[in-house]
């Protein structure tokens, strides 16, 4: 615990703040039940289970007289399975953002995050479970410049360290550089493109991946909200079995409606879909590598996924939420397939 407190203190020391003019905070608590069709995230011999989920969230903002803004977020969550208690886990996440305006030129920002997951140290009778303890530290530093014709140029550098406690071969350091250019048309329409180069060095396996990602996107920033993005990825690995090319289509739709005003809607509908066409020898060509990617919550990055969330707000501080998530691997060149479906229902209370 002392080590964790020291890490948190060091994390926030990255953001020195002057005396502030105003601040705000808000908290919420969620509790619900979920059905998981693939509890162990396995490629075969899938087993289902029910579980209870709990999540506490807190976030805040501080505005300084110089118009700089610091925001922070904390999440602490837990999962408790009915049958497969070896999957019980606890997750903590903390992040901080600092934005500093650069006169009329644009804005400078720093984003840092830390995530820690601790799973129960217990094995199932079928030996399908792999302990999923890990922690992640990441920082992004960037600038956004305001150009003529309501155009924004963004530059960003990022560094992430991921440590998977069960096997050092699955730990990595990920560095990336990104260039983004987008233009606003009116107050609600935005189009843009980006290029990102990344290098990922894996622990003890002498494996290095280099990836080039080209993206094009369009957004309608009204109500309802729509976003459509296409990305092409060319990833070359020092171990050829892990090289791949990918075409990814992402659609996001968000709509709040009903109620007397948009600030207090009665209903909310949110959908996210990802379709990927991949050509690779691939992430599941070697079983352990497939396990690593499944175990670290990367299903949405490596497979096709669809998430639909619907919420009802009978009172201002209370909402009833349902969510369905579907993850499939049915448009790749790999013979093996992956499928996972989760259905959730629960309550959220704003404290």
C-alpha positions as CSV (number, residue, x, y, z in Angstrom):
1,X,0.0,0.0,0.0
2,X,2.9,2.4,0.8
3,X,4.4,1.8,-2.6
4,X,1.0,2.5,-4.2
5,X,0.7,5.8,-2.3
6,X,4.2,6.8,-3.4
7,X,3.4,6.1,-7.0
8,X,0.2,8.1,-6.9
9,X,2.0,11.0,-5.2
10,X,4.8,10.9,-7.8
11,X,2.1,10.8,-10.5
12,X,0.4,14.0,-9.4
13,X,3.7,15.7,-8.8
14,X,4.1,15.8,-12.6
15,X,1.4,18.5,-12.7
16,X,2.6,21.6,-10.6
17,X,-0.3,24.0,-10.3
18,X,-0.5,27.6,-9.3
19,X,-3.2,28.9,-7.0
20,X,-6.6,28.2,-8.7
21,X,-9.6,30.3,-9.2
22,X,-12.3,27.6,-9.3
23,X,-12.7,23.9,-9.0
24,X,-15.4,21.2,-9.4
25,X,-15.7,17.5,-8.5
26,X,-18.3,14.8,-9.1
27,X,-18.6,11.1,-8.1
28,X,-20.7,8.1,-9.0
29,X,-21.2,4.5,-8.0
30,X,-22.3,1.6,-10.2
31,X,-23.5,-1.8,-9.3
32,X,-24.9,-4.5,-11.6
33,X,-25.0,-8.0,-12.9
34,X,-23.5,-9.4,-16.1
35,X,-23.5,-12.6,-18.1
36,X,-20.2,-13.6,-19.8
37,X,-20.3,-16.2,-22.6
38,X,-16.5,-16.7,-22.6
39,X,-15.3,-16.2,-19.0
40,X,-11.7,-17.3,-19.7
41,X,-11.5,-15.5,-23.1
42,X,-10.4,-18.8,-24.7
43,X,-10.3,-19.8,-28.4
44,X,-11.9,-23.1,-27.6
45,X,-13.6,-25.0,-24.7
46,X,-15.5,-21.8,-23.8
47,X,-17.2,-21.6,-20.4
48,X,-19.9,-19.0,-19.4
49,X,-20.7,-17.5,-16.0
50,X,-22.6,-14.7,-14.2
51,X,-20.9,-12.1,-12.2
52,X,-21.4,-9.0,-10.1
53,X,-19.7,-5.7,-11.1
54,X,-19.1,-2.6,-9.0
55,X,-17.4,0.6,-10.0
56,X,-16.7,3.9,-8.2
57,X,-15.7,6.9,-10.2
58,X,-14.5,10.4,-9.2
59,X,-13.3,13.2,-11.3
60,X,-12.5,16.9,-10.9
61,X,-11.3,20.0,-12.7
62,X,-9.3,23.0,-11.6
63,X,-9.2,26.3,-13.6
64,X,-6.4,28.7,-13.0
65,X,-6.5,32.5,-13.5
66,X,-4.2,32.0,-16.5
67,X,-6.9,29.8,-18.1
68,X,-4.8,26.7,-17.7
69,X,-6.9,23.6,-16.7
70,X,-6.0,20.5,-14.8
71,X,-8.4,17.6,-14.7
72,X,-8.2,14.2,-13.0
73,X,-10.1,11.0,-12.9
74,X,-10.1,7.9,-10.6
75,X,-11.9,4.6,-11.1
76,X,-11.9,1.7,-8.7
77,X,-13.8,-1.4,-9.8
78,X,-14.3,-5.1,-9.0
79,X,-15.7,-8.3,-10.5
80,X,-17.1,-11.2,-8.5
81,X,-17.9,-14.4,-10.5
82,X,-20.6,-16.8,-9.3
83,X,-19.0,-20.1,-10.4
84,X,-15.4,-19.3,-11.5
85,X,-14.0,-17.4,-8.5
86,X,-10.5,-17.7,-9.9
87,X,-11.6,-14.9,-12.3
88,X,-12.4,-12.4,-9.5
89,X,-10.4,-9.2,-9.8
90,X,-9.9,-5.7,-8.7
91,X,-9.0,-2.7,-11.0
92,X,-7.7,0.7,-10.2
93,X,-7.2,3.5,-12.8
94,X,-6.0,7.1,-12.3
95,X,-5.3,9.8,-14.9
96,X,-4.4,13.5,-15.0
97,X,-4.6,16.1,-17.8
98,X,-3.0,19.5,-17.9
99,X,-3.9,22.0,-20.7
100,X,-2.1,25.3,-21.1
101,X,-3.2,27.8,-23.7
102,X,-0.5,29.3,-25.9
103,X,-2.1,32.7,-26.5
104,X,-3.8,32.6,-29.9
105,X,-1.5,29.9,-31.2
106,X,-3.2,26.9,-29.7
107,X,-2.8,24.7,-26.6
108,X,-0.2,22.5,-25.0
109,X,-1.3,19.4,-23.0
110,X,0.0,16.5,-21.0
111,X,-2.0,13.4,-20.3
112,X,-0.7,10.7,-17.8
113,X,-2.4,7.5,-16.7
114,X,-1.9,4.5,-14.5
115,X,-3.9,1.3,-14.4
116,X,-3.5,-1.7,-12.1
117,X,-5.3,-5.0,-12.2
118,X,-5.1,-7.7,-9.6
119,X,-6.8,-11.1,-10.2
120,X,-7.4,-13.7,-7.6
121,X,-4.5,-16.2,-7.3
122,X,-6.4,-19.4,-8.0
123,X,-6.5,-21.9,-10.8
124,X,-9.5,-23.6,-12.3
125,X,-9.9,-27.4,-12.7
126,X,-9.5,-27.2,-16.5
127,X,-6.4,-25.0,-16.2
128,X,-7.9,-22.4,-18.6
129,X,-7.2,-19.5,-16.3
130,X,-4.0,-17.4,-16.5
131,X,-3.4,-14.9,-13.8
132,X,-4.1,-11.5,-15.2
133,X,-2.2,-9.3,-12.8
134,X,-0.7,-6.3,-14.7
135,X,0.0,-2.6,-14.4
136,X,0.3,0.1,-17.1
137,X,1.9,3.5,-17.0
138,X,1.5,6.0,-19.9
139,X,2.1,9.6,-20.8
140,X,1.3,11.7,-23.9
141,X,2.6,15.2,-24.5
142,X,1.2,17.2,-27.4
143,X,0.4,20.6,-28.9
144,X,-2.5,21.8,-31.1
145,X,-1.9,24.8,-33.3
146,X,-4.7,27.0,-34.7
147,X,-4.3,27.5,-38.4
148,X,-6.3,29.6,-40.9
149,X,-9.7,28.4,-42.2
150,X,-10.6,26.9,-38.8
151,X,-8.0,24.2,-39.2
152,X,-6.1,22.5,-36.3
153,X,-2.7,20.9,-36.5
154,X,-1.9,18.4,-33.7
155,X,1.5,16.9,-32.8
156,X,1.8,14.3,-30.1
157,X,4.5,12.0,-28.5
158,X,3.5,9.1,-26.3
159,X,5.3,6.5,-24.1
160,X,3.6,3.5,-22.4
161,X,5.0,0.8,-20.2
162,X,3.0,-2.4,-19.7
163,X,4.0,-5.1,-17.2
164,X,2.3,-8.4,-17.3
165,X,3.2,-10.2,-14.1
166,X,2.5,-13.7,-15.2
167,X,5.3,-13.7,-17.9
168,X,8.0,-11.1,-18.7
169,X,7.8,-12.0,-22.4
170,X,4.4,-10.3,-22.5
171,X,5.6,-7.0,-21.0
172,X,6.5,-4.2,-23.4
173,X,7.5,-0.5,-23.9
174,X,5.4,1.3,-26.5
175,X,6.5,4.6,-28.0
176,X,4.5,6.5,-30.6
177,X,4.5,9.8,-32.6
178,X,1.4,11.2,-34.2
179,X,0.6,14.0,-36.6
180,X,-3.1,15.1,-37.0
181,X,-4.8,17.6,-39.2
182,X,-8.5,18.4,-39.0
183,X,-10.9,21.2,-40.1
184,X,-14.1,22.4,-38.6
185,X,-17.0,23.2,-41.0
186,X,-19.5,25.3,-39.1
187,X,-20.0,24.5,-35.4
188,X,-20.8,20.8,-35.7
189,X,-19.1,19.2,-38.7
190,X,-15.4,18.1,-38.6
191,X,-13.2,16.2,-41.0
192,X,-9.6,15.1,-40.5
193,X,-6.7,12.7,-41.0
194,X,-3.8,11.5,-39.0
195,X,-0.5,9.5,-39.3
196,X,1.0,7.6,-36.4
197,X,4.3,5.7,-36.1
198,X,4.8,3.4,-33.2
199,X,7.5,1.1,-31.9
200,X,6.8,-1.7,-29.4
201,X,9.7,-3.5,-27.6
202,X,8.7,-6.7,-25.9
203,X,10.4,-7.8,-22.6
204,X,12.7,-10.9,-22.9
205,X,11.6,-12.1,-26.4
206,X,13.9,-9.9,-28.5
207,X,10.8,-8.9,-30.4
208,X,10.3,-5.4,-31.9
209,X,7.2,-4.3,-33.7
210,X,7.1,-1.1,-35.9
211,X,3.7,0.1,-37.2
212,X,2.5,2.8,-39.5
213,X,-1.2,3.9,-39.1
214,X,-3.0,6.2,-41.5
215,X,-6.5,7.3,-40.5
216,X,-9.3,9.4,-42.0
217,X,-12.4,10.5,-40.0
218,X,-15.5,12.5,-40.0
219,X,-17.6,13.7,-37.1
220,X,-21.1,15.2,-36.6
221,X,-20.8,16.9,-33.2
222,X,-24.5,17.7,-32.7
223,X,-27.3,15.7,-31.1
224,X,-27.3,12.9,-32.0
225,X,-23.5,12.5,-32.4
226,X,-21.9,10.5,-35.2
227,X,-18.3,9.6,-35.9
228,X,-16.9,7.4,-38.7
229,X,-13.2,6.5,-39.1
230,X,-11.1,4.4,-41.4
231,X,-7.6,3.3,-40.4
232,X,-5.0,1.3,-42.3
233,X,-2.2,-0.3,-40.3
234,X,1.0,-1.9,-41.6
235,X,2.8,-3.5,-38.7
236,X,6.2,-5.2,-39.3
237,X,7.7,-7.4,-36.6
238,X,11.2,-8.7,-36.1
239,X,9.5,-12.0,-35.7
240,X,7.7,-12.3,-39.0
241,X,4.8,-14.4,-37.7
242,X,3.5,-11.3,-35.9
243,X,3.6,-8.9,-38.9
244,X,0.1,-8.0,-40.3
245,X,-1.9,-5.5,-42.3
246,X,-5.3,-4.3,-41.2
247,X,-8.2,-2.2,-42.5
248,X,-10.4,-0.9,-39.6
249,X,-13.8,0.8,-39.8
250,X,-15.1,2.4,-36.6
251,X,-18.5,3.9,-36.1
252,X,-19.7,5.7,-33.0
253,X,-23.2,6.9,-32.3
254,X,-24.4,8.7,-29.2
255,X,-28.0,10.1,-28.6
256,X,-29.6,11.5,-25.5
257,X,-33.3,12.4,-25.8
258,X,-36.5,12.9,-23.8
259,X,-36.8,15.0,-20.7
260,X,-37.2,18.8,-20.5
261,X,-33.7,19.7,-21.7
262,X,-30.6,18.2,-23.1
263,X,-28.8,18.8,-19.8
264,X,-31.2,16.4,-18.1
265,X,-32.2,13.8,-20.7
266,X,-34.5,10.9,-19.8
267,X,-32.9,8.4,-22.2
268,X,-29.5,7.7,-23.6
269,X,-28.4,5.4,-26.5
270,X,-24.7,4.8,-27.3
271,X,-23.3,2.4,-29.9
272,X,-19.7,1.7,-30.9
273,X,-18.8,-0.7,-33.7
274,X,-15.4,-1.8,-35.1
275,X,-15.0,-3.9,-38.3
276,X,-11.5,-5.1,-39.1
277,X,-10.2,-6.9,-42.3
278,X,-6.9,-8.4,-41.4
279,X,-4.2,-10.3,-43.2
280,X,-1.7,-11.9,-40.9
281,X,-0.1,-15.1,-39.8
282,X,-1.3,-13.6,-36.6
283,X,-1.8,-12.9,-33.0
284,X,-3.1,-16.4,-32.3
285,X,-0.5,-18.1,-34.5
286,X,1.4,-18.8,-31.3
287,X,-1.0,-19.7,-28.5
288,X,0.8,-17.7,-25.8
289,X,0.8,-14.5,-27.9
290,X,-3.0,-14.9,-28.5
291,X,-3.5,-15.4,-24.7
292,X,-1.6,-12.2,-23.9
293,X,-3.7,-10.1,-26.2
294,X,-6.9,-11.6,-24.9
295,X,-6.0,-11.3,-21.3
296,X,-5.0,-7.6,-21.5
297,X,-8.4,-6.3,-22.6
298,X,-7.3,-5.8,-26.2
299,X,-10.2,-7.6,-27.8
300,X,-11.5,-4.3,-29.4
301,X,-8.1,-3.6,-30.9
302,X,-7.6,-7.1,-32.5
303,X,-11.1,-8.3,-33.3
304,X,-14.5,-7.0,-34.6
305,X,-16.6,-5.6,-31.8
306,X,-20.0,-4.0,-31.2
307,X,-21.2,-2.3,-28.0
308,X,-24.7,-1.0,-27.4
309,X,-25.6,0.8,-24.2
310,X,-29.1,2.1,-23.3
311,X,-29.8,4.1,-20.1
312,X,-33.0,5.4,-18.5
313,X,-32.8,8.3,-16.0
314,X,-35.9,8.2,-13.8
315,X,-34.3,10.9,-11.5
316,X,-31.5,13.4,-12.1
317,X,-28.9,11.4,-10.1
318,X,-30.1,7.9,-10.9
319,X,-29.9,5.8,-14.0
320,X,-30.7,2.3,-15.0
321,X,-28.2,0.9,-17.5
322,X,-28.1,-2.0,-19.9
323,X,-25.1,-2.9,-22.1
324,X,-24.4,-5.6,-24.6
325,X,-20.9,-6.3,-26.0
326,X,-20.1,-8.7,-28.8
327,X,-16.5,-9.5,-29.9
328,X,-15.8,-11.7,-32.9
329,X,-12.9,-12.8,-35.0
330,X,-14.6,-13.7,-38.3
331,X,-13.1,-11.5,-40.9
332,X,-9.4,-12.4,-40.6
333,X,-7.2,-14.8,-42.4
334,X,-6.9,-17.0,-39.4
335,X,-8.6,-20.4,-39.2
336,X,-9.2,-20.2,-35.5
337,X,-12.0,-18.0,-34.2
338,X,-12.8,-16.1,-31.1
339,X,-16.3,-15.1,-29.7
340,X,-17.3,-13.4,-26.6
341,X,-20.7,-11.9,-25.6
342,X,-21.5,-10.0,-22.4
343,X,-24.9,-8.7,-21.2
344,X,-25.0,-6.2,-18.3
345,X,-27.8,-4.6,-16.3
346,X,-27.3,-2.3,-13.4
347,X,-27.8,1.0,-11.5
348,X,-25.7,4.1,-11.4
349,X,-26.0,6.8,-8.7
350,X,-24.4,10.2,-8.9
351,X,-23.2,11.1,-5.5
